[in-house]
């Protein structure tokens, strides 16, 4: 039973790590501005 609990915790931790990594590993300056986001229009 303890082994199953440890496996579940490890899988949950890995999932959180992957989500955290993908959320905050973007470009340093953010996304470049798009051409259709022109504020002059």
N, C-alpha and C positions, 0 to 999 in steps of 0.2 A: 504493500500500500504506500509506503514511504517513497519507493522508487517511482511509482506512477505520479505522485505529487511532485517530486523533483523534476521529472520529465515535463510535466505540465507547466511548472514554473519556468523552466529553461526555455520551453517553446514560447511562452508568453513574453519573456524577457527578450528573446530574439526578435519577435514580432515588433515589440516596442522599439528596439534598436533600429530595425530596418525602417520603420515609419519615421523615426526621429532623423535618421540619416538622410532619407529622401526629402524631408521637409526643409532641412537647413543646409543642403549641400548645393545650392544654386550658384549663380554667378555672383561675384563679389559686389558688382555695381548694380545688381538687379537685372531685370529684363530690359533690353534696349527698347526705346520708344517705337511704337508702330507708326507706319505712314498715315494710317487713317485716324490717328489720335491727335491731329493737328488742332491746337487750341485757337488758331486764327479763324477757323471756320465757324 
